[in-house]
Amino acid sequence: MLPGVAKLMVQQREKRMGRNPATGARVEISAKQVVKARIAKQLKDVVEG
């Protein structure tokens, strides 16, 4: 957590099917963990004015 800025969270993504844009072939995208940020209300209020 970054007080007044953002709250960082780790989220698990499931495996899914994607498409190679160059060839159009379907490919499997493996499961992975990603970092997500939720902007703090204090920062939103400052930016929005």
Beta strands, then each sheet from edge to edge (+ up, - down):
strand 1: 6-13
strand 2: 16-19
strand 3: 26-29
strand 4: 32-39
sheet 1: 1+ 4-
sheet 2: 2+ 3-
end
